[in-house]
Amino acid sequence: MPTIYFFRCMLLLIVISLVNRSSAERVNSSGGMVWSTARDEAELVEDSGVVIGEQDQIDGGFSSLDGMLHWAIGHSDPATLKEAAHDAKKMSLDELQKRQLELKELVEKLKMPSDAKLMQIAIDDLNNSSLSLEDRHRALQELLILVEPIDNANDLSKSGGLRVVAGELNHSDVDVRKLAAWVLGKASQNNPFVQEQVLELGALTTLIKMVNSSSTEEAGKALFAVSAMIRNNVAGQDMFYAAHGYIMLQDVMSNESLDIKLRRKAVFLVGDLAECQLQNTEKAELPIFNDRLFLKSVVDLIVVLDLDLQEKALEAIKTLLQLKSVEPLILRDFCGLEGSLKRMKMQLEESMADENMRDYAADVESLRGEVELIFRQKLGHL
């Protein structure tokens, strides 16, 4: 059993104790127990950090039991926590105080390691060629949680952990590849330092290829990672274009057999790339934004019967129309934007007749009208 899993198990015991402890502190001035009947046990667990004082300092990666509690709750079974809250109600005040003392003794013995140490344990596990597949999955799942804070993500990069995770993208197991892509995406989000490190490892090209996976989950996490790595990163976007990433996006958007969520992610990324191009006025506009087949793959999405997808496609087209390199005649004559907007209007009118879809469809129709106006204005300037 990997050491990091041992700490997870121990933390679960602590969470159960903390739930009991939070119950002990709910006493009134007369010494009797006060139980809240308006809130269920799930809410009690979620808010249990409120009753934890700053005096509960411990060694390692958590500054207080509050931090350890939230980490442990995220790794625990909700049913177990709910059962613990039920059990706490049956205990006397003396029993609860005894449990609190046991908890403090447990924390002193446990000596929780820092986040950096936990990440190193996970990386060491991944470097172990004899590690079981289940434990390899577990190590990546631990990293998925640990890299969320930007400092932890930076530490993982500095320790060489990103290289190890990137190496897992080539693993034979689909779940290992999926989790590795997910970790890289999480670590890269809004983090230029990690973005640069992952790009230097050459992971982008591998991830672009992974989007073509027959596994919907692997493809989705790979596209998520690609988006996270190149978002607001001009150098990363140049590498993306050089690796023909736009063809990958075109293929995803055009493939009607693919999961609708993947197509939404693809067109959302198109809009994001166009927005970045719009903001970087000093940078020459890339020719892909005037590629007929690429533009048509975006336009065709506005008539697919999925309001979320249609909305994202309209947002992308709205931004594309503001680029100087986008030719309105190509959008009209080759992509059929004018006809698609009219067809979409009829679809939305039908959707607005449905009480459950009326408000959302009305919002999308407002956006559609805005795109149509911008398109006509651009045509009028020819």
N, C-alpha and C positions, 0 to 999 in steps of 0.2 A: 504494500500500500504506500503510495507516495506521501511524503511528509506533509505536503500542502493539504492533502485530503484529511489527514489526521487533525490538522488545525480547524478545518471546516466542521468536523464532527464535534470537536471540543467547543467550538463557538455555538453550535446548536444547543449544547447543554447550558451554556451561559445565557443564551436567549431565553430558554425556558425558565431559568432562575430569575432573569430580569423581569419577565412577565409577572412571576410570583412576587418579586420585590416591589414592582410598581403597585401591585394590589395592596401590599402592606402599608404603603405610604398614603393610601386613601383612607385616612381616619378623620373623624370629626373631633371637635373640642372636648367632648365627653369621653373620648377613648373608644367609641364604637366605630365599626366599619361603615364606610359610606360607599355604596356601589351605584354606579351610573346605569340606569335602566334604559336611557335614551340612546346609548351607543353600544354597538355589538362588540364582540371580542376582536374582530378584525381591526376596528378603529382603535381599540385599546393597544393592540400590538403596534399599529402604525405610529401612534403618538407616544409610545412608551418612553421615547428618549426625553420627553419633556420633564420627567420626574428624576432624571439622572443629574446629579450635581457635578459641578466642575471639580470637586475635590477628588473624584474618582479617577485620578491619573494613573496610567499604567505605562510600562515600558513598551517600546516598539513602535509600530506604524500607526497606532491609534492614540490620539491625545487624551481620550477619555473613554469611559464605557459607552458613552453616547455614540461615538464613532464606530466602536466595535459592534454595538447593537445593530446599527443600520446595515453594516457590512454583513453581519450574520443573518439578519432577517432576509436579505436578498438571496441568501444561499440555503434557506430553510423551507421546509414544507409547511404551507399555510395551515393545513389540517392539524399538524402537530402543535403549532403555536396556539391555535384555537383551543385545542384540548388542554394545553397547559394553562390557559387563562381560566378555563372551567375549573380545573383542579385547584387553582389558587383561591377560588371563592370558598372552598370547603376547608381551608386551613385556618387555624387560630392565629392570633397576632403573635404569640410566642413561637409558633412553628414558622411563621413568615420571617420573623427576626432571625431565627436560627438559620433559615435558608440564605438570608442575606449575608450572615457571617461565613457560611460555607462558600458562598460566591466569592467573597473577598479572598479567601484562602486559595480558591481555585485559580483566580486571576494571578495571584502571586506565584503559584507553582507553574502556571502556564507560560508566563513570560513571552507574550505574543511577539513574534518577529515583525520587523518593519515591512512596509509594502515592497521595498527594494529587495528584501530577503525573500519574500514570497514569490516575487517575479523571478528571482534567480533560481529558486527551487523548481518552478515551472519550466524554465529554460533548460535546466540540468536534466529534467525528465525528458524533454523533447530531444535532447542530445543523446539519450540512452537508446541505442538501437534495439535493445531487448525489451523495451517498454511495451506493455500490452496496448492494443488498440483502444480499449476502454480508458486506460490511464492517459493515453495520448490525447484523447478527446477531452478528458477532465483537465489536463494541464492547459489546453487552449481555452477552455471555458473559464478557467481562473484568470488567465491573462485578459480575457475579454472584459472582465469586471475591473481588473487592476489598472488597465491602461486608460480608463475614462478620465481621471484627473490629468491635466496637461503635464504636470511635473513628472508623474509616473511614466507617461508616454515618452517624455524626453529621456528619462533614466533608462528605459528599455532600449532606446536607441544608442545611448552612450555605452551601455554594457555589451553591445553586440547582439542583443536579443532580437532585434528586428530582422537581422540576417537569418537567424535560426527560424523564425516564423515564416519568413519569405521562402525559405527552403521547403517548408511544408506544403507550399502551393503545388509542388510536383509529386506529392505523395499519391500512392495508388488508391487510397481510400477517399471516397467522395466527401465524407463528413469532415475528415481532416483538412482537405482542401477548402471546404466551405468555411470552417471555423478559422483557418489561417487568414483567408481573405477578409473575414469579418473583423478579426483583430487588427489587421493592417488598416482597414477602413476606419475603425474606431480611433486608433492612435493618430491617424492622419487628419482627422476632422479639425478644421480651423487651427491647424498647427503647422506653419510653414517649415519649421525645423525638421519635423518628422517627415513631412511631405518630401523634402529634399533628400533625406536619407533613404527613404523607400524608393524614390525614383532612381537614385544612384545604384541601387541594388538590381535594377532592371526588372522589378516586379510588375511594372505597368504593362509591358508586352504580354507577359504570362496571364495577367488578369483580363486583358482584352480578349484573349483566346478563350479563357474560361467562361466568358459570357455566352459562348456558343454551346455550353454544356447541355446535355440532355436532361440533367437534373435542374429543375426549376429553382430549387433553393441555392444550389451552387452558383447558377447564373445570376440570381438576384444579389447574392452577397458579393460576387465579383464585380458587378456593375456598381454596387454601393461603394466598394473600395476604389474603383476607378474614379467615380465622382468625387469622393473625399480627397483623393490624391491630387486632382487637377483643379479643384474649385479655388478660384481666386489665385491661381498659380500660373502665371504666363509661361514660365519655362516648362511646367508640366503639360500645359496645353499644346505647346509646340511639339513635345515628345509624343503626345497623344495623336496629333495630326500626322506626324512623321510615321507613326506605327499604323496608320490608316484606321484609327479608332472610329472615325466618322463613318466608315463603311460598316463597321460593326453596328453602330447606332442605326444606320439606314436599314440594315438587314433586320434588326429587332423590330423597328417601327413598321416595317412592311410585312412582317410574318404574322398572318392572322391566326396561326395555330399556337402562337406563344401565349404564355400567361399574361393576362391583361395588366397585372402589376408591373411586370418587366417592361412592357411597352410604355406604361406611364413614366417609369423611371428614366427610360431612354429619352422621351420627348422633353421631360423636365430638364435633363442634362443639356439638351440642345438649347433650350431657352436660357439656361445658365451660361452657356458658352457664348451665346449671342449677346447677352447682357454684359459679360466681361469684355467682349470685343467693342461694344458700344462705349464702355467707360474708358477703355484704353485708346483714346483717339489718336495718340501719336504712333500707334502700331498699325502697320498696313493691314487692311482687312484680308482675311484668308479667302482664297478662291472657292473653298467648299461652300461658302454661303451663297454662291451663285451657281452651284452645281444643280442641274435640273432634276436629276433623280433623287438627290438628297432632299431638295425642297419639296418634291412631290410626296415623298414618304412622310413628311410632316403634315402637309395639307390634307392628305387622305385620311388622317386620323380624326379630323373634325366631323366626319360623318359616321364614325364608328359609334354604335349605340352604347356609350358609357360616358356619363356626364363628367366624371372626374378626368378621364382621358381627354375628352373634348375640351374641357377647360384648360388643361395643361397645354394642349396643342394650340389653342387660341392665344395663350400667353406667349408661347414661343414665336408664333407668327407675328404677333404684335411687335415683339422686339426685333425680329428679323426685318420687318418693314421699315424700321428706323435706320438700318444699315445702308450706307451709300451703294455698296456693291450689289445689293439685292435688286434684280431687275423686275419691275412690276409686270412687264409683258410676259416674262417667263412664268410668273405666278398665275397669270390669267390664261395664257394660251397653252402652255404645256402642263401646268399643275392643276388647272381648272379651279382656281381659288374662288372666282366669282360664282360659278355654278354650285360649288360646295357650300358656300356661305348661304345661298338661297335654300338649298336642300336642308341645311342644318336648321335654318329658321323654321321650316315646316316641322321638323322633328321636335324642336323645342316647344312649339305651340301644342303639339300632342302631349308632351311631357307636362306642360303647365296645366293641362286638363286633369291631371292626376293630383289629388290633394296632397299626397305624400311627397311628391316631387316638385310641387309648384314653386316654392321659394327658391330652391337651388336652380331649377331650370330658368327661372326669371333672372337670376344673377348671371348665369351663363349667357342668356340672350342679351343682356346688357353688354357683356364683354364682346359678344359676337358683333353687335351693332357698332361698337367702338372700333373693332378691327376692320369692319367693312368701310367705315368712314375714312380711316387712315389709308386703306387700300385705294379708295376712289380718289382721295387727294393726291396720292402718289402717281396715279394714272393721269390725273389732270395736269400734272406738272411736266408731262412729256412733250 
